Amino acid sequence: MEILKREIINKLVEVVIPFYDENSKSYVYGYFASLVYAGLFCTVWYKYIPWDPYIKPADLAPPSLDVFNTYHADVVGYKKVTYLITKDIVQTNYGRHL
């Protein structure tokens, strides 16, 4: 018997935001897709592209969010980081070994 259904165990959160990037010294759009697994860990895929205040880039988000439905997905054009959720959130490569 399954106590929790799959949609409760993991949740995908998508965020798009323009901000100033200190590394490039310019404004960029940031796209973040975070897949959270029931308080155990979360995987974040992200990318930045140059910001134009009048045009929202069409290629920022993928055509389908299905590419982010599993923690071990390597999505072309996106960087990925996994965080283990403990007393303190710790960056790890944990998602690659599950």
N, C-alpha and C positions, 0 to 999 in steps of 0.2 A: 504494500500500500504506500502510495506516495503522499507524504504529509503536505509538501509544498508543490505547487505547480511550477513548471519551468519559467513562466513569465514573471514569477515572484522571485525566483532564484537569481536571474540576471536581468539587468536593465541597461539599455543603450541611451546615452544622453548626448545630444548634438548641440554644439555652441559655435556661433560665428560672430566674430567681434573685430572691429578695426582698433588698432592700438599702435603706439610708438615702440619700435624695436630698437633697443639700445645697441645691439650688435651691428645692425646695418645703418643705424642713425637715420631711419626713415619710417614713415607710416606703412603698415602692412595690414592685410586681412589675416586673421588667424582662424583656422578651422580646426575644431577639436571634436573627436568622437570618442566618448568614454564608455566602455562596457564594464559595468560593476557586477561582480558576482557575490551576492548575499553577504556582504561584509567581510569577505575573505581576501579579495584582491580586486584591482581594477586595471584594465589595459586602456591606454590612451593613444590614439592615432592622431597625428597633427601635421599641419603644413601651413606655411605662410606664403602669401603672394603680395606683390606691390599693391598699394592702396591708391585708388583714384576716388576722390570724394563724390564724384558724380555717377560712377558706374560700379555696380556690384559685379565682380567677376563671375561669369557663368561656370567656369571650370573649378571653382573652389570646392564644392561638395561633389561627391561621386553621384552618378545617375541613380544608384540604389544604395540604401544603407545596409542591404543584406551582406555586403562585403565585410562588415564589422560584426557579424553575428557570432564569431568565435574568437576567443582570446589569442589564439596562435596564428591568426591570419596576418600575412605580410601583404599589405596593400600598396601597389605601385604608386609612387609619388608622395607617400606619407611616411613620416618617421613614427616610431612606436616605442612606448615605454610602459613597463608594468610596475605597479606599486602593490606591495604586500601590506594589507591593512592590519596593523597590530596596535599596541598602545600608542606608538608613534608610527606614522605612515613611513614606510621604507621603500626606496626605489630598488628594484630588483630585476633580474631577468627570469623570474619565477615562471611567468607565462610560457616561456619557451620549453619548459621541462615538465609541464603537467600532462 
